[in-house]
């Protein structure tokens, strides 16, 4: 049961899916340079420790979340971020925590 509500992600334990991200700049889709890639990171809200980290293929904007990625995740509160990694080594947060909101990642029992 993969679903995105607002910026929150819901996925069943052990489920495999592809997560596709569209990057916008000033309301216009941003095509990735062939040397740019996205970084998807799921982390524990209690201590910011990384639980899962996936990089897209260079120039692509999708991630394959495999069943084994979520199979053994605990039930602790989790958040996630998506960052754009530029060819020069700099990065920009595409989806991330703000002072009033944290995008959440929920693993549901199948």
ZITAUR-V377409 format. One record per residue. N is the residue number from 0. RES is the residue in three letters. SS is DSSP state (H for helix, E for strand, L for the rest). PHI is phi in degrees with one decimal (none if undefined). Layout:
N & RES & SS & PHI
N & RES & SS & PHI
//
This chain:
0 & UNK & L & none
1 & UNK & L & -74.6
2 & UNK & E & -152.4
3 & UNK & E & -118.3
4 & UNK & E & -119.4
5 & UNK & L & 63.9
6 & UNK & L & -108.7
7 & UNK & E & -89.2
8 & UNK & E & -107.7
9 & UNK & E & -120.6
10 & UNK & E & -144.2
11 & UNK & E & -76.3
12 & UNK & L & -58.1
13 & UNK & L & 83.2
14 & UNK & L & -79.0
15 & UNK & L & -109.6
16 & UNK & E & -159.1
17 & UNK & E & -106.6
18 & UNK & E & -108.2
19 & UNK & E & -106.4
20 & UNK & L & -118.9
21 & UNK & L & -102.1
22 & UNK & L & -96.0
23 & UNK & E & -118.7
24 & UNK & E & -130.7
25 & UNK & L & 55.4
26 & UNK & L & 80.6
27 & UNK & E & -113.6
28 & UNK & E & -54.9
29 & UNK & L & -104.0
30 & UNK & L & -73.5
31 & UNK & L & -70.2
32 & UNK & L & -65.5
33 & UNK & L & -57.7
34 & UNK & L & -98.3
35 & UNK & L & -90.0
36 & UNK & E & -149.7
37 & UNK & E & -104.9
38 & UNK & E & -120.2
39 & UNK & E & -109.6
40 & UNK & E & -128.9
41 & UNK & E & -103.6
42 & UNK & E & -139.3
43 & UNK & E & -75.5
44 & UNK & L & -68.2
45 & UNK & L & -69.9
46 & UNK & L & -142.0
47 & UNK & L & 66.9
48 & UNK & L & -73.9
49 & UNK & E & -74.5
50 & UNK & E & -103.3
51 & UNK & E & -149.5
52 & UNK & E & -138.4
53 & UNK & E & -128.0
54 & UNK & E & -111.2
55 & UNK & L & -73.5
56 & UNK & L & -65.0
57 & UNK & L & -57.7
58 & UNK & L & 83.1
59 & UNK & L & -111.0
60 & UNK & L & -123.8
61 & UNK & E & -131.2
62 & UNK & E & -127.7
63 & UNK & E & -97.7
64 & UNK & E & -92.4
65 & UNK & L & -94.6
66 & UNK & H & -55.3
67 & UNK & H & -68.7
68 & UNK & H & -64.9
69 & UNK & H & -100.4
70 & UNK & H & -55.2
71 & UNK & L & -107.6
72 & UNK & L & -68.3
73 & UNK & L & -74.1
74 & UNK & L & -102.0
75 & UNK & L & -72.6
76 & UNK & L & -62.6
77 & UNK & E & -127.6
78 & UNK & E & -120.5
79 & UNK & E & -148.4
80 & UNK & E & -135.4
81 & UNK & E & -127.9
82 & UNK & E & -121.7
83 & UNK & E & -96.0
84 & UNK & E & -101.9
85 & UNK & L & -77.1
86 & UNK & L & -60.4
87 & UNK & L & -83.7
88 & UNK & L & 95.7
89 & UNK & L & -80.6
90 & UNK & E & -143.0
91 & UNK & E & -137.4
92 & UNK & E & -78.6
93 & UNK & E & -92.9
94 & UNK & E & -130.3
95 & UNK & L & -169.4
96 & UNK & L & -69.0
97 & UNK & L & -117.6
98 & UNK & L & -61.2
99 & UNK & L & -117.0
100 & UNK & L & -153.0
101 & UNK & L & -123.1
102 & UNK & L & -60.0
103 & UNK & E & -105.7
104 & UNK & E & -123.0
105 & UNK & E & -111.6
106 & UNK & E & -105.6
107 & UNK & E & -100.3
108 & UNK & L & -69.4
109 & UNK & L & -71.5
//
